[in-house]
Amino acid sequence: MKEFDMDDILDFLCAEPFRPFVIRLKDGRTLEVRRPERLSVGVSRFSYLTPAKETSDGRDKFERIPIASVESISWLNAALV
C-alpha cells in the first residue's frame, strides 16, 4: 500500500482548475474536499474544516489529521489514486 506525503495532497489541492477530491482515512472515514479553503497543509499533518451546516451540532469542526492516516486520495467520483 502506498504511503502518502503532503506532496500528494498538494497535487490535488493545487490542481488548476480546482477539482473536488476525496481523502479516505485508514479509520474508514472519508473527507470530501469540495472547496480548497477547507484544507490546509502542514509538514506532517493537514487540517480539514467541516462547516457548521454539515455537522450534527451546528458548529464548525476543525480537525488536524496526520498524513500517516491517509489510505487513499482520488478525484471525487473517480478511480482511486
C-alpha positions as CSV (number, residue, x, y, z in Angstrom):
1,M,0.0,0.0,0.0
2,K,1.3,3.5,-0.9
3,E,2.5,5.8,1.8
4,F,1.2,9.3,1.2
5,D,3.0,12.5,1.8
6,M,2.0,16.2,1.8
7,D,3.1,16.5,-1.9
8,D,0.3,14.0,-2.8
9,I,-2.3,16.2,-1.1
10,L,-0.8,19.3,-2.6
11,D,-1.0,17.9,-6.1
12,F,-4.8,17.6,-5.7
13,L,-5.3,20.8,-3.7
14,C,-3.3,23.0,-6.2
15,A,-4.7,21.5,-9.4
16,E,-5.7,24.2,-11.9
17,P,-8.6,24.4,-12.2
18,F,-9.5,23.1,-8.8
19,R,-11.4,19.8,-8.9
20,P,-13.1,18.3,-5.8
21,F,-11.4,15.3,-4.3
22,V,-11.8,12.7,-1.6
23,I,-9.3,11.7,1.1
24,R,-10.0,8.3,2.6
25,L,-8.6,7.6,6.0
26,K,-7.4,4.3,7.5
27,D,-10.2,4.5,10.1
28,G,-12.8,4.3,7.4
29,R,-13.8,8.0,7.3
30,T,-13.9,10.0,4.1
31,L,-13.2,13.7,3.7
32,E,-14.7,15.4,0.7
33,V,-12.7,18.4,-0.3
34,R,-15.2,20.3,-2.4
35,R,-13.5,23.7,-1.9
36,P,-9.8,24.4,-1.5
37,E,-10.3,26.6,1.6
38,R,-11.5,23.5,3.6
39,L,-8.0,22.1,3.7
40,S,-4.7,23.5,5.0
41,V,-1.4,21.6,4.8
42,G,1.5,21.4,7.3
43,V,4.6,19.4,7.4
44,S,3.2,16.1,8.8
45,R,-0.5,16.9,9.3
46,F,-3.2,18.6,7.4
47,S,-6.3,20.4,8.8
48,Y,-9.8,19.8,7.5
49,L,-12.8,22.1,8.1
50,T,-16.3,20.8,8.2
51,P,-18.7,23.8,8.0
52,A,-21.4,24.1,10.7
53,K,-24.2,23.3,8.2
54,E,-22.7,19.8,7.7
55,T,-22.2,18.9,11.4
56,S,-24.7,17.4,13.8
57,D,-24.2,20.1,16.4
58,G,-24.3,23.1,14.0
59,R,-20.8,24.2,14.8
60,D,-17.7,24.3,12.6
61,K,-15.4,21.3,13.1
62,F,-11.7,21.7,12.5
63,E,-9.6,18.5,12.6
64,R,-5.9,18.1,12.5
65,I,-5.1,14.8,10.8
66,P,-1.7,13.1,10.5
67,I,-0.6,12.3,6.9
68,A,0.1,8.7,8.0
69,S,-3.7,8.3,8.5
70,V,-4.4,8.6,4.7
71,E,-5.3,5.4,2.9
72,S,-6.1,6.9,-0.5
73,I,-6.8,10.1,-2.4
74,S,-8.9,10.4,-5.5
75,W,-10.8,12.9,-7.6
76,L,-14.5,13.0,-6.5
77,N,-16.4,10.3,-8.5
78,A,-13.2,8.9,-10.0
79,A,-11.0,5.8,-9.6
80,L,-8.6,5.6,-6.6
81,V,-5.1,7.1,-6.9
